[in-house]
Amino acid sequence: MNMFSRFFYILFSLKLNNIPLMFSFLPPFLYYLTLSHVDARNVVSYSDGPFENSTGVPYFYMSALDPTPKDLAIIPYASLTVSEAPLGTCGLRDVEDPTCAKITLSGQIHLLDKDAQALEFAALALFSKHPEMKDWPKDHNFNFFALKIQDIFLIDWYGGAQVLSVDDYLANIQHSSI
């Protein structure tokens, strides 16, 4: 079975059989999301770990010149939404169709500035999926951030959103790439 066939088989199986796994399936395979907070919305690149070690925790690399980290320093609460649509698995369905999965993670985004191990992991996570970030201008004062997840919901079928605990979400992360 080739990579794409296996990917579609796993995705279809998750939708039918295992809500906690479906929750944890989207973040490792997507590279950008919509970040919403009190004053604005922004499309940002993220990673939840290198390809072989997804953690479920979104990491970000944002410039001090961007208003997003400035706003988050004052009010750190944000919601992040990723959709299945960029994977090409929704076919001709509209991205708003409930069967085209989307997950929202909400919580507090914090600067990773004191924990050397967390900084090292964030750099590995982000630069492995976004290698061009390594070459972004140093004088733009980029910093690493992480989301401390507090709430999670998923829409992947008709009937409303599914709510999942953070512990169940993190326990079901797919730790290897397809």
N, C-alpha and C positions, 0 to 999 in steps of 0.2 A: 504494500500500500504506500503510495507516495505521500509526501509531506502534506499536500493540500487535502487529499482524500482523508488522511488520518485526522487532520484538523477539523474538517467538516463532520466526520463521524463522531469525534469527541464532543464537539459543540452540540450536535443534535442529541446525543445521548445525555448530555448534561441538562438540556432543556426539558427532556422528558422525565428524567429520573432523579436528579439530585440538585435541589435548590441551593444548598450551601456551596457546592462545587461550582455551580453556575455563577454565583456571586464572586467567587475568587478567580474565575477563568478569564474575564476580560482584561483586568489591569496588566498582566504580564505581556499581552500581545499588542497593546496599543502604546503609542509614543507621545501623544498629546491629548489634552483635555481642556475643558472649559472650567476655569477657576472663577467662582463668584464670591464676592464679599460685600460688605455694607455699601461701599461707594462705587464699585465698578465690577466689570467682568473682563476677563482677559484669557486668551488662548495661550497656554504655556506647555512647554515640553516637560516631560517627567519620566521617571523610571522607578520601578518598585524593586529593583535589584538587577544584577547582571543576568544574562539569558539563563544561566544554569542555577540561579539562586534567587528566584522571585520571593519577596517577603510580604507583599500586599500593602506595604507602607509606601506611599508616594513621596519621592524626593524631587526637589526642584533646584535649579541654578538660575538665580535672578540677579539682575544688575541693580545697584543702588540708584541708577538713573531712571529706572522704571518706577512709576508711582505705586505699583502693586506692593512691593515689600515695605514701602514707606507707610502705606495704609495699614498693612498687616501688623506693623510694629505698634500701632495705636489700638486697633481692634483686630485681634488675631484670628477671629472666626471666619471660616470659609467653607464652601461646598464645592466639590469637584465632581464633574460628570463626564463619564466616557460612554461612548456608544459602540455597539457592535458594527455599525454601518461602515467604518473605514476598513474593516476586515474583508468586505465584499460578501459577507455571508447573509445579508438581508435580501439579496436578489433584487427584484424590481419593487419590493415593498418600500413604502415611504419610511424614512427614519423615525417618524413619530408613531408608526404602527407598533402596538404593544409587543408583537412577536419579534421585533428588531430590538434586541436587549440593550438596556442602558442601566448603568449603576451609578449611584451618587454616594460619595463618601463625604461626611461632614465632620468638622472638628476644628482644632486650632493648628495653624501653621506657625512653626517656630524656627528661628535662626539656629543653625548648627554651628556654634562658634567656640564652644568650650570642650567638647568631647572629641578627642583626636580619633578615636575608633569610629565614631559616627561620621565624622568628616571624611575619613578614608573610605568608608563603605559608600557614602553618598557620591563621592567622586568616581569610584569604580562603577556604581550603578548607572550614573548618568553618562559618563564618558564611554561606557561600553555600548550604549544604545544611541548616543548622540556624539560621535567622535569629534565633530566640528567644534563642539563646546570648548575643547581643550585650547583651541586657538582664538577664542573670543578675546577682544582687547582687555588687557589687564587693568588699564586705567578706567575701565567702566565699573570696577569694584563689584564683581560678581561674588555672590555668597551662596552657600548651600542651605536649603530649608527642608523641613519634613512636616508631614501632616500627622498630628496625633488624632487618630480616628476616634470619634465618639458616637456617630450614628451612620447606619448604612441602609440603603434600600435599593431594590432592584425591580425593574419592570422587564419581564421577558415573556409575558403571556397576558391574555385578557383577564380582567377581574381585579385589577389594582396592583399596587406595589407590594412586594414581599419585604418584610423587615428582618434583618439578621443581626445577631449580636456580633460585636467586634471579635470576641473570642472564637465564635464559630467560623467567622470569615477568615481570620488568621490561621486557624487550624486546618483549613481546607485549601490553602494556597497551593497552586501547582508549581512545585519546585524545580521542574526541569522543562526545557524548551521542547517543542515538538520537532 
